[in-house]
Amino acid sequence: MNWRKWSYYGLLAAFVFVFLFSAGRLAAYFWDAQQSQEQLQEVKKLYRATPQNNPPIKTVFKPETQESEQKIAPPLPATVSVPESHPDKAVIQERFNPLLKVNDDVIGWVRIEDTVIDYPVVQSDDNEYYLLRDLHKKENVNGSIFMDYRNRIEQPAAHWILYGHNMKNKTMFMALLNYESRWYFDNHSIIQFDTLYDDKKWQVFSAYFTDTNDDYLRTDFHDDGDFLTFIQDLQGKSLHRTDTELSANDTILTLSTCSNSNDDARFVVHAKLIE
């Protein structure tokens, strides 16, 4: 009789443990979500408190030039492209300065109108650091929206890549999965991705499900023909056909998130720079 009694208590204890563990994980998930949203509201106020038409006030020199130092720049337009002759020097837009005080890894802001995608973008030396860290570099299951470590916003590039989680609370890059709908694809076709140095608009031309075995994250290309073949292949994978013309001179932006089907599944949206 005793063994039945102890078996009962053992099962009960196991049930209680699993329940408490699950409840704890769930509570932590909602806590992280709340912290993430509070941070986002704070940085939105900082970012939008500074008028976009104010002249930038700061010139930044990249670490590669060891003898450089910060200097005050003369009045310039609010949006300044990086001079190709001086890739190590660029003028930061004034509205990003408050964000850089919060986190010096901030490199831009991505927004898609009428969606929840309206976030600062960070970048580290790898593609792991911000998977589970927030804007304050604290552990958070929501992570951050971050740029591929191979990209450099101060230098011309053919392919820029942003990553973000597909969160069950419908935040971060979860809204990308809505591009499965043709109506959504057509009515959310413009992505605004502004960097520290200039503002950029992108036209969506492809959206589809894929997985980690797909070579859609290339950043190096042998020549113009190789790049053109690559982006035409991206367009050919799209769930929705468009008449968007692509050329070897285009700059491409990719937004990538996880899909719910399995751990390796991804949903990606590609767009070309239009202005």
N, C-alpha and C positions, 0 to 999 in steps of 0.2 A: 504493500500500500504506500510505503514511504517513497518508493521510486517514482510512483505516479505523481505524488505530491510535489517532489522536487523537480520533476519534469515540467509540471505545470508552472511552478515558480520560475524555472529557467526560461521557459517560453515567454512568460509575462515580462521578465526582466529584459529579455531580448527585444520584445515589442516596444517596451518603454524606451529603451536605448535608441532604437531606430526612430521612434517618434520624436524624441528630444533632439536627436542629431538632425533629422529632416527639418524640424521646426527652427533649429538654430541656423541651418543653411538658408532657409527661406527668409528668416529675419535679417540675416546678413545681406542677402540679395536686395531686399527692399531698402535697407539702410544705405547700401552702396548707391542704389538708384536715387535715393533722396539726396545724398551728398553730391552726386554727380549733377543733378538738376539745380541744386542751390549754387554750385560753382558756376554752372553755365549761365544762370541769371546774373551773377555777379560780373562775369567777364563780358557779357553782352552789354551791360551798363557801361563798363569801362571802354569797350570798343566803340560803342555808338555815341558816347559822350563827347568825343572829339569830332568836330565837323570834318567831313572828308575833303572839303575844299581849302583847308588850311595848308600852308606850305610846310614841307618837311623840315626838320630842324637838326637832323643828326646824320652824320656821315659815318659809316661803319667800314672798317678795313678788316678783311678776313685774316685769320691767323697765319696763312702762308707767307704774308709779308711781315716778317718779325720786327722790322724797324718802323712799322706804321703806328699811328696813334689816332685817337678820336679827335675830330675837329668840327667846328661849327660851320655848316654849309651856308652859302648865300641863299636868299629866297629863290625857290624853284617851284614849279607846278606840283600839285598834291600827288600826282602819279608820275613817277620817273622811271623809265626803263633803264636797265643796266647797260652802261656803255660797253660795247663789245671789245673796245680797245683797252678797257680797264675792268676785266672780269673780277678783280679782287676788291673792287670798290663799288658801293651802291648806297643810295639814299633811302633810308627807312621812312615809310609813310607815318605821319605823326600819330595816327590813331592806333598804331600797333605798339607805341612806346609803353603805355600802361600795362599791356599784356606781357611785354617782355620783362617787366618788373615782377610779374607773377611767376613767369617761367621763361627763361631765356632760350628754351627749345622751340618756342612758337615761331612758325615760319609763314603762317597765312590763316585765311578764314574761308571756309566753304559753305555755300548756301544755295539751296534750290527753293525757289519761291513756292509758297503754299504747301510746304512739307515741314517736317520736324528737323530736317537737315539744315542746320544753322549753327556751325561749330567752329571753334578755333582748331587749327591744324598744327601739330607738333612734329618734330623729327629727332631721332637719336642716331646712334652709330650702328644700330641694327634694327631688325624688324620684330624684335621680341619685347623690348623694354616697355613700350606703351600698350602692349596687349592687355595688361592688367594693372595699369597705373593711370591715375587721373592727371588733371592739369597741374596739380600740386605735387606730382610725383609720388603720391601715396597709393598704396595697393587698393584697387577698386575693380570689381569684376566687370564693370562697364568699359574699362579702359579709356582710350582717347582715340580721336581721329588722327591718324599719323601718316606722314609721307614716307615712301620707300627710301631707305638709307642711301641708295645709289643715286638718287636725284639730288640736284643742286639748284635751288631756285635762283641763285645769282648768275647762273650760266645757262646758255641756250641748250635745250634738250629736245629730242624727238618724242619722248614718251615719259609722262609724269604719272605717278601712281599713288593713290590714297587708299588706306585701309580703315575699316571700322567694323565693330561687332554688329551682329543682327540680334538685338536684345528683345526679349519677350515683352518688356515694358514699352515696346514700340519706339525706343530711342536709338541714338547713334545712326547706323546705316541700315536699320531695319526697313526703312521706307524704300530702299532700292528695289526690294522684291516687288513693289507695286508696278515696276516697269514691265512686268509680265503682261499687264493689261495694255492693249493698244491705245485706249483712250488716255491712260496715264502717260504713256510714252509720248503721245502727241502733245499733251497739255502741260508737260513738265520737261520740255526739250532744251531748256537753257540752264546751265550750271554756272554759278558765279564762284570762281575760285581766285581770290585776291591774295597776293603774296606780300611780304614785307615791302617789296619794291614797286609793284604795280598791280593794277586791277585787270582781271581777265575774264572774258565770257567764252563759254564753250557750248557748242551745239551737239546734243546727243545724237549719235548715229547707229548705236548698236546696244543691245541688252540681251542677256541670255544666261542660262544655267550652264555650269561647267564643273570641273574638279581640279585638284592640285596637280594632276598629270598634264593638264593643258598648258602649253607654253605661251600664255597670254600676258606674261609679266616681263617680257624681254625689254631691256633698256639699251642694249648694244646691237648695232646692225652693221653688216659688212659694207653696204653702200646704199644709195638711194633706191635701187631696185629691190634690194632685200627688205628695206623698210616699207616700201609701197606694197609689196606682196604680203607683208605681215599685217598691215592695217586693212587691206582689202579682205584678208582672211577673217579678221575680227568682224568686219561688216557682214561677211557672208554667214557668220554664225548667228546673227541676230534673229530674235523671235519675230521682229517686225521689219519689213523692208522699207527703205527710204531712198530718195533720189539724191541724197547727199553725195557730192563729189569729193573724192579724196585724192591727194597728190603727195608726192615725195617731200614736198616743202611744208606739209602740215605738221602741227604739234598736237599730240594726242594726250588726253587725260583719261585715266582709268580709275573708276571707283569700284572697289572689291569688298565683298562681305561674305559671310558664311551663309549657306543654305541649310534648311532644316532636315534634309533627307538623310545625310550622313556626315561624319566628321570631315571628310575630304571634299564635300560639295561646296560650291561657290556660286554666287550670283554676281555678275559684273555688268557695269555700264561704261560704255566708251563714248567720248565726246571729242570733237576737234575744236581747236582754238579759232574763234571768229573775230575777236577784237580784244 
